[in-house]
Amino acid sequence: MLRYTFVILMMVLAGIAIIVKAGVIMFAERNYWKDVADRFVKENVAIRPNRGNIISSDGQLMASSLPEYRIYMDFKAGGAIKDSLLMLHLDSICDGLHQIFPDKSAREFKSHILKGRKQGSRNYLLYPKRISYIQYKEAKSLPVFNMSKFRGGFHEQTFNQRKKPFGSLAMRTLGDMYADLEQGAKNGLELHYDSILKGREGITHRQKVRNQYLNIVDIPPVDGCDIITTIDVGMQDIAEKALIDELKEINGTVGVAILMEVKTGEIKAIVNMTKCNDGVYREIRNNAVSDMMEPGSTFKTASIMVALEDGKITPDQIVETGHGVYTMHGRPMRDHNWTRGGYGAIDVTKVLMVSSNIGVSRLIDENYHDHPEKFVEGLYKLGLSTPLELDIPGAAKKPNIRMPNKDNWSKTALAWMSIGYETQVPPINTLTFYNAIANDGVMVKPKFVKSIVKDGEVVEEVPTKVLNPSIASPKTIDQIQTILEKVVSEGLGKRAGSKQFSVSGKTGTAQVSQGRDGYKSGVMHYLVSFCGYFPSEAPKYSCIVAIQKRGLPASGGQMAGKVFSEIAERVYAKHLAQDLKEAKDSTAILIPDVKRGNLTDAQYILEEIDIETQGVDASSSKRPIWGTTTHQAEHIALEQKDIQEKRVPSVIGMGAKDAVYLLESLGLKVKITGIGKVRNQSIPAGNTLQKGRTIQLRLN
């Protein structure tokens, strides 16, 4: 019985070993044995095409498919000759791997390779992480590794990954791919244009020709086309930074910013930021095109336009707003300054300038209460309910602006609808409406893609689509343009304005409903926004900024308007920088203002732009020479000032870079506030220097 038991035990162990080995071959070594099989014959093998790139309007690569690799070693390939070559070159191989992958030492690689050789593995992972194409080529050039995989044993597993060189910039608009690119796209432009980007598969088979197996291509693959988006990377970066800075300052929960070119409808920037549990703002979903929210006071522009278009009111018509509280069909309607006594009797222009709830609701209710459907029809004519049919999957189909009927209408519905409640409009639809006002009444469809390109040649241009050639009469458009300019120059939208150019637009501050809990459950939630365009005289861009936040204070003009102003001024400056050469008079001598500070750097820059300097020659110095500059008619005068090591120097008039460098090199700790030149230093010049002491600088 003992012998029988021993025989059975050996048979069981042998069976287990066979099963384990089969599992290893089926899973761990699957790719290797598939490659071995491909050496002989295979019919109708698909050849994957390269997926097309997504490119910004300014030529920057925003999404591209790049290969990544895992590298393996087959220690049984090539027999004894390969094994002896491996041992002969082992040290140089390990040194080379260490140079390519510095996180592992040559000794670690040597120990790891010897372990795999001892095991006799046919699919031994040489490095645990995926590597780039450049790293793969460098590894492939090492001794033994540069032989064919069936002689040297070095082989790879290829992964095609979608990369975004600018990281999270516009990532929700660009869209995402599945980890396995063969499964396709998840969302965004990647999904909408998937059939264009992915290309067409080819077909090959393996055939023996003159005792050699060759891959015969039956149908060559066709690589995907590239798409040129309307996104401008510089403008996208400007909008994202301005929005995030304000979200952090006011502790906002969600922020949206969209920048559109007025004439073409091209979306130059689109930002969607949500505050995550760790306090970091990220693009989680495309709120700009999908959020169905009550727009608040930005909707008042449409209400006034309907009444102007129907001839019910005029811009100078007077409406009584009283002391800031007015009972509207049994419900109190309040203006934001009701605690300060209200606005009294004001004209229609000022109603929008100060965003009077009472003024707008009284004008609309008194003229349309008996026929509210006429008012809603007027909103439809303005294009507010027009489906945009955007290129972004998941975008809202159309705004929710309900037509009155017995089942969904109350006496107060019209009054509250007129000031932006009881309707749901995505931010991009609101922007499209304001863009039409800037475009003299022509409503164009927002577009995200300019053209489709193949091998550098344009295959298809995406034209600008006109949704409505005239949303209102020229008279109404002219009247509302004048009013919107005054909202910024004289009204509540001043914070959105600029000293460099004129801005038009409308502020918005709305309470956000919490579903079944209504508006007043717990902490109040607000949507603060500003929508407008610039410059007012010849609008180039329209823009909307919408921020959701909890609790007071909440001000569309101060919060969203601030972001709008920063975006507008930086975009405007960007265009100035591009057009500077055209504006320069080639016969004039332009002498710039130069801050005092590091004369070595100053002289280098001045010489590069052909500006003459006199006084100190600091160009040959390898160390900073500190001093002052004087602006002359045709040159800059440089004067050196000695720095005493035991005395606090004067940094008044220096820029932040030079001031901080100089003071910290003397052992002081520096704190700065503001931007521009140093106007004040907390420790006066000439005081005894105490290393480690903190000095505060105020810039202006």
Secondary structure, 3 states (H helix, E strand, C coil): CHHHHHHHHHHHHHHHHHHHHHHHHHHHCHHHHHHHHHCCCCCCEEECCCCCCEECCCCCEEEEEEEEEEEEECCCCCHHHHHHHHHHCHHHHHHHHHHHCCCCCHHHHHHHHHHHHHHCCCCEECCCCCECHHHHHHHHCCCCCCCCCCCCCEEEEEEEEEECCCCCCCHHHHCCECCCHHHCECCHHHHHCHHHHCCECEEEEEEEECCEEEEEEEECCECCCEEEECCCHHHHHHHHHHHHHHHHHHCCCEEEEEEEECCCCEEEEEEEEEECCCCCEECCCCHHHHCCCCCHHHHHHHHHHHHHHCCCCCCCCEEECCCCEEEECCEEEECCCHHHCCCCEEEHHHHHHCCCHHHHHHHHHHHHCCCHHHHHHHHHHCCCCCCCCCCCCCCCCCCECCCCCCCCCCCCHHHHHHCCCCCECCHHHHHHHHHHHHCCCCEECCECEEEEEECCEEEEECCCCEEECCCCCHHHHHHHHHHHHHHHHCCCCHHHCCCCCCCEEEEEEEECCCHHHCCCCCCCEEEEEEEEEECCCCCCEEEEEEEEEECCCCCHHHHHHHHHHHHHHHHHHHHHHHHHHHHCCCCCCCCCCCCEEEHHHHHHHHHHCCCCEEECCCCCCCCCCEEEEEECCCCEEEEECCCCCCECCCCCCEEHHHHHHHHHHCCCEEEEECCCEEEEECCCCCCECCCCCEEEEEEC
